Amino acid sequence: MRILVLLAMLGGCLLINTDNAFAQVGPRQTPGGGGGQVVSRVTPEQVAAALTQAGMRSQVVTQNNQKFVKMTIGEFKSPIVAFYDCNNQGCGNLEFVAFFNADAGFTADAMNQWNQQYRFAKVYVDTDGGAVFEMDMWLTGGVTMENIKENAKVFGALLTKFAEE
């Protein structure tokens, strides 16, 4: 008898559960009423629109059958967003990248010092002697477009800091 009562109580709890976790259909919403759709794949067009909403100039460009987003962050006109792990539903990760000319005299020691001191972005000397400044972003598990905007802002702040040093 106790077992039947216990089963009835558990069954009743499941019926009155107001959490939608059991019937999650479609994109997830962020907790706390943020309202942002959680995505695990994005298109260059979606990223360009998000960056524009965040106050950055951005434009989708196709070169050698590859799409990327060309962006302007403050005085920097060379940054791009490159896309990886792409299929017909979008791309699963992206990379913010900026390039610096070799005439600035970058050294591997200076790049190593930067990488030890700062998180999130990395910088290295490329084969031409210029600096490449990068920040990767994985979308696995889901992020909101707001998160992509915030990552772009972090990239911009770190890029500015790097250029000042």
C-alpha positions, 0 to 999 in steps of 0.5 A: 500500500505504501508503494502505491501511495508513493507512486501516486505522489511521484506521478502527481508531482510529474503532472504538476511540474511547471518546468518545460524541461521535459518538453523542450522543443525548438531553440532554448531561451536564456534563463532570467528572462534575457530572451536571447535565443540560444544557438550552436551554429551561426551564419556570417550574415547573423554575426554581421548583423549582431556586430552592427547592432553592437555598434561595429561596422561589419560586412560579409565578404566572400573570397575564394568561396569562403565567407568572412565578416570584415569589421571595423573596431575603432581605428582598426579596419583590418579585423575579420571574423573567420568561420569554421566547422560550417555546414548548411545550418551554419558554423560551429565556431568562429575566430576574431582576427586582426593583422599587423604589418611587419614594419612595426617590429614585432618580436616573438619575445614580445608576443610571448610576454603578451600571451602570458599576461592576457587571457582570451586572445593570443598573438603571434608573429607570422611568417612575414614578420607581422603580428596576428591577433586572434580570439576563438569562440566555440558555439558548442552547447549554445550561446546567444547572439548577445554573447557573440556581441560581448565576445566581439567587444572583448576582442576589441578591448584587447586589440586596443590594449595590444596596439597601445603597448 
